[in-house]
Amino acid sequence: MRFPEDVDADVQARLRRLEGQIRGLQRMLDEGAECKDVVTQLAACKGALDRIGYRLFSAGMRYCVISDESDMTADELERLFLKVS
């Protein structure tokens, strides 16, 4: 089962923003930015990636597991969640 179009669109937009943040981080390093600024940007990138993972996991639970179209067990679901947390 694929994710619904609204989930795909949301995740694609988030990934594009994250891509821009990472390019900004690379630029900061190239330009010799202050350590605290680089670390702050890195934390923002990590947070954005975490939110993307949670969005996909949440959608996966809603559309893949709850819909009875999946044969995932509770243990498999737990392992999947632990991968993104």
N, CA, C and O atoms as a printed pandas DataFrame, in Angstrom:
     atom_number atom_name residue_name chain_id  residue_number  x_coord  y_coord  z_coord
0              1         N          MET        A               1    0.843   -1.185    0.000
1              2        CA          MET        A               1    0.000    0.000    0.000
2              3         C          MET        A               1    0.884    1.244    0.000
3              4         O          MET        A               1    1.890    1.303    0.707
4              5         N          ARG        A               2    0.512    2.200   -0.773
5              6        CA          ARG        A               2    1.235    3.472   -0.853
6              7         C          ARG        A               2    0.617    4.464    0.122
7              8         O          ARG        A               2   -0.522    4.302    0.561
8              9         N          PHE        A               3    1.386    5.487    0.449
9             10        CA          PHE        A               3    0.841    6.566    1.268
10            11         C          PHE        A               3   -0.132    7.379    0.428
11            12         O          PHE        A               3    0.035    7.481   -0.788
12            13         N          PRO        A               4   -1.139    7.956    1.057
13            14        CA          PRO        A               4   -2.065    8.835    0.329
14            15         C          PRO        A               4   -1.332   10.061   -0.231
15            16         O          PRO        A               4   -0.264   10.438    0.253
16            17         N          GLU        A               5   -1.919   10.662   -1.242
17            18        CA          GLU        A               5   -1.287   11.806   -1.915
18            19         C          GLU        A               5   -0.985   12.962   -0.971
19            20         O          GLU        A               5    0.048   13.617   -1.112
20            21         N          ASP        A               6   -1.877   13.226   -0.004
21            22        CA          ASP        A               6   -1.621   14.351    0.901
22            23         C          ASP        A               6   -0.401   14.093    1.778
23            24         O          ASP        A               6    0.340   15.022    2.099
24            25         N          VAL        A               7   -0.188   12.843    2.165
25            26        CA          VAL        A               7    0.996   12.499    2.961
26            27         C          VAL        A               7    2.242   12.635    2.091
27            28         O          VAL        A               7    3.235   13.227    2.515
28            29         N          ASP        A               8    2.195   12.091    0.878
29            30        CA          ASP        A               8    3.330   12.220   -0.037
30            31         C          ASP        A               8    3.695   13.686   -0.262
31            32         O          ASP        A               8    4.866   14.057   -0.193
32            33         N          ALA        A               9    2.695   14.507   -0.527
33            34        CA          ALA        A               9    2.941   15.924   -0.799
34            35         C          ALA        A               9    3.559   16.616    0.414
35            36         O          ALA        A               9    4.494   17.404    0.273
36            37         N          ASP        A              10    3.039   16.322    1.597
37            38        CA          ASP        A              10    3.564   16.925    2.819
38            39         C          ASP        A              10    5.017   16.508    3.055
39            40         O          ASP        A              10    5.867   17.343    3.364
40            41         N          VAL        A              11    5.289   15.227    2.909
41            42        CA          VAL        A              11    6.650   14.733    3.143
42            43         C          VAL        A              11    7.610   15.273    2.088
43            44         O          VAL        A              11    8.739   15.639    2.413
44            45         N          GLN        A              12    7.175   15.327    0.833
45            46        CA          GLN        A              12    8.033   15.883   -0.213
46            47         C          GLN        A              12    8.384   17.345    0.085
47            48         O          GLN        A              12    9.531   17.756   -0.091
48            49         N          ALA        A              13    7.409   18.120    0.530
49            50        CA          ALA        A              13    7.661   19.525    0.872
50            51         C          ALA        A              13    8.638   19.627    2.035
51            52         O          ALA        A              13    9.545   20.459    2.022
52            53         N          ARG        A              14    8.451   18.785    3.033
53            54        CA          ARG        A              14    9.362   18.788    4.185
54            55         C          ARG        A              14   10.775   18.405    3.764
55            56         O          ARG        A              14   11.747   18.999    4.232
56            57         N          LEU        A              15   10.891   17.418    2.884
57            58        CA          LEU        A              15   12.210   17.000    2.411
58            59         C          LEU        A              15   12.897   18.097    1.607
59            60         O          LEU        A              15   14.109   18.278    1.716
60            61         N          ARG        A              16   12.133   18.828    0.801
61            62        CA          ARG        A              16   12.720   19.942    0.053
62            63         C          ARG        A              16   13.229   21.034    1.002
63            64         O          ARG        A              16   14.304   21.595    0.791
64            65         N          ARG        A              17   12.445   21.329    2.050
65            66        CA          ARG        A              17   12.904   22.320    3.039
66            67         C          ARG        A              17   14.165   21.827    3.731
67            68         O          ARG        A              17   15.110   22.590    3.931
68            69         N          LEU        A              18   14.177   20.558    4.095
69            70        CA          LEU        A              18   15.347   19.986    4.760
70            71         C          LEU        A              18   16.567   20.034    3.853
71            72         O          LEU        A              18   17.678   20.317    4.300
72            73         N          GLU        A              19   16.345   19.755    2.579
73            74        CA          GLU        A              19   17.443   19.830    1.615
74            75         C          GLU        A              19   18.047   21.234    1.602
75            76         O          GLU        A              19   19.267   21.391    1.555
76            77         N          GLY        A              20   17.191   22.245    1.644
77            78        CA          GLY        A              20   17.671   23.629    1.698
78            79         C          GLY        A              20   18.421   23.913    2.988
79            80         O          GLY        A              20   19.435   24.610    2.982
80            81         N          GLN        A              21   17.925   23.376    4.089
81            82        CA          GLN        A              21   18.609   23.564    5.373
82            83         C          GLN        A              21   19.995   22.929    5.342
83            84         O          GLN        A              21   20.955   23.504    5.855
84            85         N          ILE        A              22   20.100   21.758    4.748
85            86        CA          ILE        A              22   21.392   21.071    4.693
86            87         C          ILE        A              22   22.354   21.826    3.782
87            88         O          ILE        A              22   23.541   21.939    4.088
88            89         N          ARG        A              23   21.852   22.338    2.677
89            90        CA          ARG        A              23   22.712   23.164    1.824
90            91         C          ARG        A              23   23.195   24.400    2.583
91            92         O          ARG        A              23   24.346   24.817    2.455
92            93         N          GLY        A              24   22.293   24.974    3.373
93            94        CA          GLY        A              24   22.684   26.115    4.199
94            95         C          GLY        A              24   23.756   25.740    5.201
95            96         O          GLY        A              24   24.678   26.516    5.455
96            97         N          LEU        A              25   23.640   24.564    5.765
97            98        CA          LEU        A              25   24.639   24.073    6.711
98            99         C          LEU        A              25   25.994   23.900    6.013
99           100         O          LEU        A              25   27.030   24.278    6.559
100          101         N          GLN        A              26   25.980   23.333    4.815
101          102        CA          GLN        A              26   27.223   23.190    4.055
102          103         C          GLN        A              26   27.847   24.550    3.759
103          104         O          GLN        A              26   29.060   24.730    3.866
104          105         N          ARG        A              27   26.996   25.502    3.386
105          106        CA          ARG        A              27   27.476   26.853    3.087
106          107         C          ARG        A              27   28.089   27.488    4.340
107          108         O          ARG        A              27   29.121   28.155    4.270
108          109         N          MET        A              28   27.438   27.270    5.482
109          110        CA          MET        A              28   27.966   27.818    6.733
110          111         C          MET        A              28   29.364   27.275    7.015
111          112         O          MET        A              28   30.252   28.020    7.431
112          113         N          LEU        A              29   29.554   25.987    6.790
113          114        CA          LEU        A              29   30.872   25.392    7.013
114          115         C          LEU        A              29   31.890   25.943    6.032
115          116         O          LEU        A              29   33.019   26.258    6.408
116          117         N          ASP        A              30   31.486   26.059    4.769
117          118        CA          ASP        A              30   32.396   26.603    3.743
118          119         C          ASP        A              30   32.824   28.021    4.083
119          120         O          ASP        A              30   33.959   28.417    3.816
120          121         N          GLU        A              31   31.917   28.779    4.669
121          122        CA          GLU        A              31   32.189   30.183    4.978
122          123         C          GLU        A              31   32.792   30.385    6.360
123          124         O          GLU        A              31   33.055   31.520    6.756
124          125         N          GLY        A              32   33.014   29.309    7.096
125          126        CA          GLY        A              32   33.643   29.417    8.403
126          127         C          GLY        A              32   32.746   30.020    9.475
127          128         O          GLY        A              32   33.206   30.815   10.295
128          129         N          ALA        A              33   31.477   29.650    9.475
129          130        CA          ALA        A              33   30.521   30.189   10.453
130          131         C          ALA        A              33   30.912   29.772   11.869
131          132         O          ALA        A              33   31.662   28.817   12.075
132          133         N          GLU        A              34   30.389   30.505   12.819
133          134        CA          GLU        A              34   30.639   30.219   14.223
134          135         C          GLU        A              34   30.121   28.829   14.591
135          136         O          GLU        A              34   29.093   28.380   14.083
136          137         N          CYS        A              35   30.843   28.169   15.470
137          138        CA          CYS        A              35   30.500   26.813   15.897
138          139         C          CYS        A              35   29.068   26.730   16.420
139          140         O          CYS        A              35   28.326   25.819   16.053
140          141         N          LYS        A              36   28.679   27.675   17.272
141          142        CA          LYS        A              36   27.334   27.624   17.862
142          143         C          LYS        A              36   26.254   27.753   16.796
143          144         O          LYS        A              36   25.189   27.150   16.920
144          145         N          ASP        A              37   26.515   28.530   15.753
145          146        CA          ASP        A              37   25.543   28.686   14.674
146          147         C          ASP        A              37   25.429   27.401   13.844
147          148         O          ASP        A              37   24.335   27.009   13.436
148          149         N          VAL        A              38   26.570   26.755   13.603
149          150        CA          VAL        A              38   26.571   25.500   12.853
150          151         C          VAL        A              38   25.829   24.420   13.629
151          152         O          VAL        A              38   25.014   23.689   13.066
152          153         N          VAL        A              39   26.116   24.322   14.924
153          154        CA          VAL        A              39   25.461   23.308   15.747
154          155         C          VAL        A              39   23.966   23.578   15.838
155          156         O          VAL        A              39   23.168   22.641   15.808
156          157         N          THR        A              40   23.580   24.828   15.948
157          158        CA          THR        A              40   22.154   25.183   15.988
158          159         C          THR        A              40   21.466   24.759   14.695
159          160         O          THR        A              40   20.372   24.197   14.733
160          161         N          GLN        A              41   22.092   25.021   13.562
161          162        CA          GLN        A              41   21.519   24.621   12.268
162          163         C          GLN        A              41   21.463   23.105   12.149
163          164         O          GLN        A              41   20.490   22.558   11.630
164          165         N          LEU        A              42   22.489   22.428   12.622
165          166        CA          LEU        A              42   22.517   20.971   12.589
166          167         C          LEU        A              42   21.374   20.393   13.420
167          168         O          LEU        A              42   20.729   19.428   13.009
168          169         N          ALA        A              43   21.129   20.981   14.581
169          170        CA          ALA        A              43   20.016   20.537   15.424
170          171         C          ALA        A              43   18.677   20.759   14.728
171          172         O          ALA        A              43   17.771   19.933   14.840
172          173         N          ALA        A              44   18.556   21.866   14.015
173          174        CA          ALA        A              44   17.321   22.130   13.267
174          175         C          ALA        A              44   17.123   21.088   12.170
175          176         O          ALA        A              44   16.002   20.632   11.944
176          177         N          CYS        A              45   18.197   20.710   11.493
177          178        CA          CYS        A              45   18.109   19.676   10.450
178          179         C          CYS        A              45   17.705   18.337   11.055
179          180         O          CYS        A              45   16.857   17.632   10.509
180          181         N          LYS        A              46   18.303   17.998   12.159
181          182        CA          LYS        A              46   17.965   16.737   12.821
182          183         C          LYS        A              46   16.501   16.731   13.249
183          184         O          LYS        A              46   15.804   15.733   13.071
184          185         N          GLY        A              47   16.041   17.829   13.807
185          186        CA          GLY        A              47   14.646   17.931   14.226
186          187         C          GLY        A              47   13.694   17.798   13.044
187          188         O          GLY        A              47   12.657   17.142   13.144
188          189         N          ALA        A              48   14.050   18.419   11.929
189          190        CA          ALA        A              48   13.206   18.331   10.731
190          191         C          ALA        A              48   13.152   16.897   10.216
191          192         O          ALA        A              48   12.087   16.420    9.822
192          193         N          LEU        A              49   14.287   16.209   10.214
193          194        CA          LEU        A              49   14.308   14.820    9.756
194          195         C          LEU        A              49   13.494   13.930   10.696
195          196         O          LEU        A              49   12.779   13.036   10.244
196          197         N          ASP        A              50   13.605   14.174   11.998
197          198        CA          ASP        A              50   12.804   13.417   12.967
198          199         C          ASP        A              50   11.314   13.618   12.712
199          200         O          ASP        A              50   10.544   12.658   12.740
200          201         N          ARG        A              51   10.904   14.859   12.465
201          202        CA          ARG        A              51    9.489   15.132   12.222
202          203         C          ARG        A              51    8.997   14.451   10.939
203          204         O          ARG        A              51    7.849   14.013   10.873
204          205         N          ILE        A              52    9.848   14.362    9.938
205          206        CA          ILE        A              52    9.486   13.644    8.718
206          207         C          ILE        A              52    9.268   12.164    9.032
207          208         O          ILE        A              52    8.299   11.560    8.571
208          209         N          GLY        A              53   10.162   11.598    9.805
209          210        CA          GLY        A              53   10.020   10.193   10.188
210          211         C          GLY        A              53    8.752    9.942   10.973
211          212         O          GLY        A              53    8.051    8.961   10.725
212          213         N          TYR        A              54    8.450   10.818   11.920
213          214        CA          TYR        A              54    7.226   10.663   12.711
214          215         C          TYR        A              54    5.980   10.833   11.844
215          216         O          TYR        A              54    4.974   10.157   12.058
216          217         N          ARG        A              55    6.047   11.730   10.875
217          218        CA          ARG        A              55    4.908   11.934    9.980
218          219         C          ARG        A              55    4.632   10.662    9.177
219          220         O          ARG        A              55    3.486   10.238    9.030
220          221         N          LEU        A              56    5.703   10.069    8.665
221          222        CA          LEU        A              56    5.541    8.841    7.895
222          223         C          LEU        A              56    5.073    7.683    8.776
223          224         O          LEU        A              56    4.224    6.888    8.372
224          225         N          PHE        A              57    5.626    7.596    9.965
225          226        CA          PHE        A              57    5.209    6.526   10.867
226          227         C          PHE        A              57    3.748    6.685   11.241
227          228         O          PHE        A              57    2.989    5.717   11.231
228          229         N          SER        A              58    3.357    7.899   11.570
229          230        CA          SER        A              58    1.971    8.169   11.931
230          231         C          SER        A              58    1.033    7.814   10.783
231          232         O          SER        A              58    0.006    7.167   10.990
232          233         N          ALA        A              59    1.389    8.236    9.578
233          234        CA          ALA        A              59    0.567    7.918    8.409
234          235         C          ALA        A              59    0.556    6.415    8.167
235          236         O          ALA        A              59   -0.471    5.849    7.790
236          237         N          GLY        A              60    1.681    5.778    8.383
237          238        CA          GLY        A              60    1.746    4.332    8.222
238          239         C          GLY        A              60    0.810    3.624    9.179
239          240         O          GLY        A              60    0.133    2.667    8.803
240          241         N          MET        A              61    0.770    4.091   10.411
241          242        CA          MET        A              61   -0.160    3.493   11.380
242          243         C          MET        A              61   -1.596    3.723   10.935
243          244         O          MET        A              61   -2.422    2.812   10.994
244          245         N          ARG        A              62   -1.887    4.909   10.502
245          246        CA          ARG        A              62   -3.262    5.253   10.137
246          247         C          ARG        A              62   -3.717    4.514    8.887
247          248         O          ARG        A              62   -4.814    3.956    8.857
248          249         N          TYR        A              63   -2.883    4.510    7.862
249          250        CA          TYR        A              63   -3.327    4.005    6.573
250          251         C          TYR        A              63   -2.929    2.554    6.300
251          252         O          TYR        A              63   -3.603    1.863    5.537
252          253         N          CYS        A              64   -1.858    2.096    6.907
253          254        CA          CYS        A              64   -1.378    0.753    6.596
254          255         C          CYS        A              64   -1.780   -0.278    7.649
255          256         O          CYS        A              64   -2.144   -1.403    7.306
256          257         N          VAL        A              65   -1.716    0.089    8.901
257          258        CA          VAL        A              65   -1.988   -0.872    9.954
258          259         C          VAL        A              65   -3.461   -0.891   10.324
259          260         O          VAL        A              65   -4.077   -1.957   10.364
260          261         N          ILE        A              66   -4.025    0.260   10.592
261          262        CA          ILE        A              66   -5.418    0.334   11.047
262          263         C          ILE        A              66   -6.378   -0.105    9.946
263          264         O          ILE        A              66   -7.467   -0.599   10.241
264          265         N          SER        A              67   -5.997    0.065    8.700
265          266        CA          SER        A              67   -6.903   -0.252    7.594
266          267         C          SER        A              67   -7.042   -1.749    7.339
267          268         O          SER        A              67   -7.777   -2.152    6.437
268          269         N          ASP        A              68   -6.363   -2.563    8.101
269          270        CA          ASP        A              68   -6.402   -4.021    7.930
270          271         C          ASP        A              68   -5.824   -4.483    6.600
271          272         O          ASP        A              68   -6.005   -5.639    6.218
272          273         N          GLU        A              69   -5.141   -3.611    5.899
273          274        CA          GLU        A              69   -4.510   -4.019    4.643
274          275         C          GLU        A              69   -3.076   -4.475    4.874
275          276         O          GLU        A              69   -2.360   -4.794    3.925
276          277         N          SER        A              70   -2.663   -4.505    6.124
277          278        CA          SER        A              70   -1.306   -4.890    6.456
278          279         C          SER        A              70   -1.333   -6.133    7.338
279          280         O          SER        A              70   -2.272   -6.350    8.104
280          281         N          ASP        A              71   -0.306   -6.925    7.217
281          282        CA          ASP        A              71   -0.197   -8.097    8.071
282          283         C          ASP        A              71    0.872   -7.900    9.146
283          284         O          ASP        A              71    1.423   -8.873    9.661
284          285         N          MET        A              72    1.167   -6.628    9.487
285          286        CA          MET        A              72    2.178   -6.331   10.502
286          287         C          MET        A              72    1.696   -6.761   11.880
287          288         O          MET        A              72    0.540   -6.556   12.250
288          289         N          THR        A              73    2.615   -7.363   12.628
289          290        CA          THR        A              73    2.312   -7.728   14.007
290          291         C          THR        A              73    2.641   -6.549   14.910
291          292         O          THR        A              73    3.279   -5.587   14.482
292          293         N          ALA        A              74    2.207   -6.628   16.151
293          294        CA          ALA        A              74    2.513   -5.576   17.120
294          295         C          ALA        A              74    4.021   -5.454   17.321
295          296         O          ALA        A              74    4.530   -4.345   17.481
296          297         N          ASP        A              75    4.740   -6.571   17.315
297          298        CA          ASP        A              75    6.197   -6.529   17.474
298          299         C          ASP        A              75    6.865   -5.835   16.289
299          300         O          ASP        A              75    7.807   -5.066   16.476
300          301         N          GLU        A              76    6.393   -6.096   15.084
301          302        CA          GLU        A              76    6.952   -5.442   13.904
302          303         C          GLU        A              76    6.680   -3.937   13.941
303          304         O          GLU        A              76    7.536   -3.131   13.575
304          305         N          LEU        A              77    5.496   -3.577   14.381
305          306        CA          LEU        A              77    5.146   -2.168   14.500
306          307         C          LEU        A              77    6.038   -1.472   15.525
307          308         O          LEU        A              77    6.488   -0.348   15.305
308          309         N          GLU        A              78    6.284   -2.137   16.628
309          310        CA          GLU        A              78    7.161   -1.565   17.654
310          311         C          GLU        A              78    8.576   -1.378   17.118
311          312         O          GLU        A              78    9.184   -0.331   17.341
312          313         N          ARG        A              79    9.107   -2.368   16.419
313          314        CA          ARG        A              79   10.448   -2.254   15.845
314          315         C          ARG        A              79   10.518   -1.114   14.835
315          316         O          ARG        A              79   11.511   -0.389   14.775
316          317         N          LEU        A              80    9.465   -0.960   14.044
317          318        CA          LEU        A              80    9.412    0.133   13.086
318          319         C          LEU        A              80    9.440    1.480   13.793
319          320         O          LEU        A              80   10.161    2.386   13.376
320          321         N          PHE        A              81    8.661    1.616   14.856
321          322        CA          PHE        A              81    8.643    2.868   15.615
322          323         C          PHE        A              81   10.015    3.164   16.207
323          324         O          PHE        A              81   10.468    4.308   16.185
324          325         N          LEU        A              82   10.678    2.138   16.736
325          326        CA          LEU        A              82   11.986    2.351   17.361
326          327         C          LEU        A              82   13.036    2.785   16.345
327          328         O          LEU        A              82   14.026    3.420   16.710
328          329         N          LYS        A              83   12.829    2.451   15.082
329          330        CA          LYS        A              83   13.758    2.898   14.048
330          331         C          LYS        A              83   13.702    4.416   13.858
331          332         O          LYS        A              83   14.716    5.034   13.534
332          333         N          VAL        A              84   12.544    5.014   14.054
333          334        CA          VAL        A              84   12.436    6.459   13.831
334          335         C          VAL        A              84   12.532    7.261   15.115
335          336         O          VAL        A              84   12.590    8.490   15.072
336          337         N          SER        A              85   12.547    6.600   16.235
337          338        CA          SER        A              85   12.619    7.361   17.495
338          339         C          SER        A              85   14.030    7.385   18.039
339          340         O          SER        A              85   14.277    7.978   19.089
